[in-house]
Amino acid sequence: MLRVGLTGGIGSGKSTVAGRLAEHGAVLIDADKLAREVVEPGTPGLAAVVEAFGADVLAPDGTLDRPKLAAVVFTSAEQRERLNGIVHPLVGQRTAEMLASAADDAVVVHDVPLLVEKNYAPMYNLVVVVDADVEQRVRRLAETRGMAPEDARARIAAQATVEQRRAVADVWLDNSSTPDQVLAQADALWADRLVPFEANVRLRRRGKYGNPRLYDYNPEWPSQAARLAARIQWVTGGLRVDHIGSTSVPGLPAKDIIDLQVTVSSLEQADGFAEPLTEAGFPVRPENTGDRGEEETKRYHNSADPGRLANIHLRVEGSADWRDALLFRDWLRSSAEEQADYLTLKQGIAKRFASVDDLTEVATAKDAWFDLALPRARSWAEATGWQP
């Protein structure tokens, strides 16, 4: 099963994308729809809302008068939290029931308006954000809901900012133009990423890693690493996760593969996280031991996401390889000369193995250089007082 979090601000067109993914076969869990169901007449949820906000929030027919309730809660953060405290646990219970009934090979799309505000992003294998220009959203809300412009802007301002949404977005769909354009984006997302990602998670296999081609430094690499780290911390109970390797060195060209180091207290602890990490989208690599051909020193996972490849190294805190991974990153960050020397090596490897389809063939190509470079890095650490 693949769990996809889908979110976007009011008027962004998130429901358009959700509907399209459902047409392709996704199991859609609509948090807004569930939030309406749990406060229908006769439910404990509606009784709790009336007790909290008074009978004035009821329409003459006994249903919830949503505009009246909105007028109360969307002008006060305290009142919003009060309402959320009633509705969200009920929605969570119903969501868990729907997840439990989904097929093993399902792509479950969870449409959650407050995904960012509630810090739910790490719970999903992938987060998709739908966005549109603010003025476009205001126009849509006026046309589809009859909302006054000032009310629309107030609702938008009460939600997460664009920057906050970008921080959690693995996929960003711009819906500022015509519906056919965002639908085309949704079609491509389904075919190129969600379907193969689900299969990889279910079959416990990594994404295809390709050849050692180098890419110019991508300023998005640190934020991509942070999102992966947040998922790992979610399933490991907050273990230390560091962005290491070439993508962690600003300005350094690298393969488009994120390396993360997870700090564990023992290999037994690492083994205990094998299944949770696999379900989170980081399956165990078959050759799951060793470091650079040496004795067993770590556990090794990869990303199953074809759109964001990653190597996950679980190493014991205080071990030589754990320390050297952190040292190598910080040493390279400190020296343009060493970066240039390392880049020359990487460029040579990329050229030499340009036609190779499996990176395991080039795994040891840098060993000789590391054997010479690490003493220089350790001398730098001693001279500067560096600590991991």
N, C-alpha and C positions, 0 to 999 in steps of 0.2 A: 504494500500500500504506500502511495505517495501522498503526503499531506502538504497542501499548498495553501498558504495564507494569502488572501486577496483583500486589498483595502484601497481606499482613496477617499478624498474629501467629498462632501456633499455636492452634488451637481457635476462630479467628474465623469460620470458615465460608467462607473464600476459595474453596475447591474448589466450593462450592455455586454461587457466582457464576460461576466459570470454566465449570462445566458448562452453566449457563444460556446464557452467551454463545456457547458452542460449538453449542448447539441452534439458536441464531439464525443460525449460519453462520460464526462466527469460526474462524480457524485457531488452535487451542490448542497452545501449546508449554509443557508442564508441566516446570519445572525439577526438581521432586522426582522425577517419573517418569524423566526422563533421568538423574538422579543415581543411581537404582537400576539402570538399564540399564547404565551404564558400569562398574558393579562386580559384574556378574553373573559366575557361575563361568566361568573360562576367559578373562576379559578382562584386559588389561594393568592396568586400574584396580584390580581386586581384588588382583592380585599386588602392586601398589604399596602398598595399604592393609595387607596382611599384613606386608609388609616394614617398614612404619612402626610398626605397633601390635602385631605378633605374631600367631601362629596362634590365640591364645585368642579372637580376634574372629570365628572361623569356627564355624559350626554343624557338627554331625556329618556332614551331607550335603554339606559343602563350600561352602555358601552363606554370605553375610555374616550374622552374628548381630547384628542391628541394636541390640537392647537392650543387649548387652554393649558394643558400640562407643559407644553413646550414654552409657553410664555412665562411660566414659573421657573423652569429649570435651566433654560438656556441663558438667563441673565445672572445666574449665580453658580459658581463652581461648587459651593457647598451643597446646593440643592441637586445639582447633577450627580454628585457623588452619592447623595442619599437615594436617588432613584436607581442609580447603577447598583447600589448595594442590595436592592430588592430584586431587580430584574436579572442581573448577570449570573448569580448562582443558579437560577432556574434555567436560564439559557445554557449554562455550562452542563447541567445535568442532562438536558435534552440532546445537546451536542455529543456527549459521551455515548449516549444510547445509539445515535445514528452512526458514529464511528465504529462502534462494536458490531453493527449489523452490515457494514460495508464489506464487499468482497476483498479477498487478499490481493487481487491485482487492480484494485480501484485507484483512480486518481481522484482524491477527495479535495475539492476546492471549498475552502472555508471563507465565506464572504463576511468579513469582520470590519465594520466601520471604525472601531476604536482599537484596532490592532496595535497601532503605534503608541497611542496614549496609555494603553495598559501593558506595554512591554511584552506583548505576546510573540513577537517575531522569532525568538530562538526556538519556539515550540514546533516550528514548521520546517520541512525539508527545503522549502523555497518560499520566498515572499514576492508577490507581484503587486506593484502599485500602479493604479490608474490615476492620471493627473490631467488637468486642463487649466488653461489660463483663468484667473479669477473672474475677469469680466465675462468670459464665456460661461462660466459656472453660474454667475448671477443671472445672466440672460436665460439659461436653461431653467433655473429654479422659478423664474417669473413665468415662463411659458408653460412648464409642466405642472407646477404646483400653485401658481398664482401668488407666489411669495413676493412681498414688497422688497425692492432692492436693499433697503437698509436692514431688513430682517435677514435677507440672504447673506449679506456681508457679516452680520453679527454671528450667524451660524458658522460661517467659514472661519471667522477669527477665533471661535471657541474650540476649533479642532486643531490637530497637529499642523505644524508649519511644513512648507515644502522641504526645508532642510532636514527636518526630523524624519520625514518620509523617505527622503533619499538615503538617509543613513541606514535604513533597514531594507531597502529595495534591492533584491537580486535581479529583478526585471522591472523596468520602468516603461509603461505604455502611455504615450502622449495622445490624449483624446481631445486636443484643441481644434481638430479639423472635422471632417465629415465622418459619419459612423463607419463607412466602408473601409476607411483607413485603419481605424483601431481594430475592426473585425479582422482585417488582413494580418495585423500584428498578432492577434489572438490565435488565428489559424496557424501561423508560423510557430508560435510558442508551443502550441499543442504538439505539432508534428515533430519539431526539431529538438524540443527539450523535455517536455513533460512525459511523453510516451517513452522515450528511451531512458529517462531518469527513473521512471517507475519500474521498468524492466530490470534495470541495473540493481535497484534496491532489492527487488523481489528475488533476483537470481544471485544476489550477494557478490556483485562484480563491480569493478571500477570503470570509469569512463575510459575511452580510448585515448591513450597518451601521445600518440603521434611521434614526430621526430624532434631533434634538439634545436629547432629553429629559434633564433633570438629575436625578441621584440624590443623596441624602444621602451624605456621606463614608462610605466603607466601610473599616473598619480592616483588612479582608482585602486591599485593593488592594496594599499594599507586598509582602506575601508572594506574591501572584499574580504581581506584576512580577518578583520574585526567581526564581520558577520559570521564567518565560519567559526571563529573562536567562541562567539556567544552561544552558538548551537552546541559546541563541545562542552562548554561550561555548564550548559543547561542539563546535559545528560550525565555529567560527571560530578555534579554537586559543587561546581565552582573551582575546579582545579586550575592551577596556573597554566595559561596558554600563551606562548610567545610566537610572534611572527619572525621567522628566521629565513635564511637562504637569500638568494640574489634579489628576489622581489621585495625584500625588506630593506634594501640599501638604496636610498634615494638617488636617482639619476643613472643607475646601473642597468643596462640592457639585460634581459633575462628570458628564459623560457616562460611561457605564460602559464606557470604552475605555481600556486601558492604553497609554501612550506610552513607548517606550524609544528611547534614542539609543545607537547603536553607533559607537564611535570608530574610524575607519579612517585609514590614512596617505595614501590617494589614492582617487579614484573608480575607478581601475583595480582596486585591491584590493577595493573594494566589489563590483564586477562579478564578480570571481572567486568571490564567495560566493553569487551569485544562485541557483545550482542547489542547493548544500547547504542553504541556508536554506529553499528551496521544499520540499525533501524533509522538512525538520524541521517543516514546518507553517506556514511564513511565505512565501507566494508573492510574487513581484514584482508590485507594483501597475502596471497598464498605463501610467499617467502617472507614470513613474518618475524624473522629474528636477525640479530647481528647488526653491525655497523661497519660499512666499508670492508666487508669480508672477514671481520674479526669474530671473536666469540660472541655468544648471545648477550646483547646489551640493551635491546629495545624491543618494542612491538611497533608494527608498521601497518597503517591503514591508508586508504586512498579515498578520494571523492568519487561518488557514483554519478555526480551531476555532469553531464556532457558539456554544459555551458560554463562550468567553473571547476577546472581540475585542481587537485590539491594533494599533497603528501602530508600525512599526519604521523609524526614521530612521537611515540610515548617512551620517554626515557626517565630513568631513575634519578631523582634529585641528588646532586653531588657527584654523580659519576663523571668520568673524564669526558665522555662524548656529550653529555648534557651540558657541561661547562664549555666545551670547545664550540658547540653550535652557537651559543650566545656570544662567546668571545669573538668568533670569526665575523659575525654580523657587526658587532660594535667596532672592531678593528678596521674592517673595510669602510665603515661609515666615517672613520676618523682620518682616512688617508686616500687622497685622490691618486697618488702614485701606485698604491697597492691595488686600488680599484682598476686602474688601467692595465696593470700586469695581469690581473685575474680575467679581465675582459678579453685580452689577447688570447689567453688560454681557451676561453669559452668560444670565441670566434673560430679558432682553429678546430675545435671539436665539432662545432656546428657544420663547418664546411666538410670535414672528414666523414661525418656520419649523416650527411644531408638526406640520403635515400633510405635511411633506416626507419622502420615502422615501429620498433619496440625500443623504448629508452633503456631497458635493462641491458642492452648491448653496450651502452656507453656509460654504465653506472660506475665503472672503475677507471674511466679515462682521466679523471682528475686526481687520482690517488698520489701519483708521484709529486705533483705540484703541491698538494696539501702537506705531504711529508716535509717539504722545505718551507712552506709558508707558516705552518702552525708554530714552529719555534720563534719566528719573527713576531707572530701575534702574542705569544706568551711573554716574550721580552717586553712588548708594548704594555701588556697588562701589568707586569711587575713595575715598570717605570711610571705608569700613571696611577697605580693603586686601584685598577679596575676590579670590580667584583660582579658576579653574575646577578 
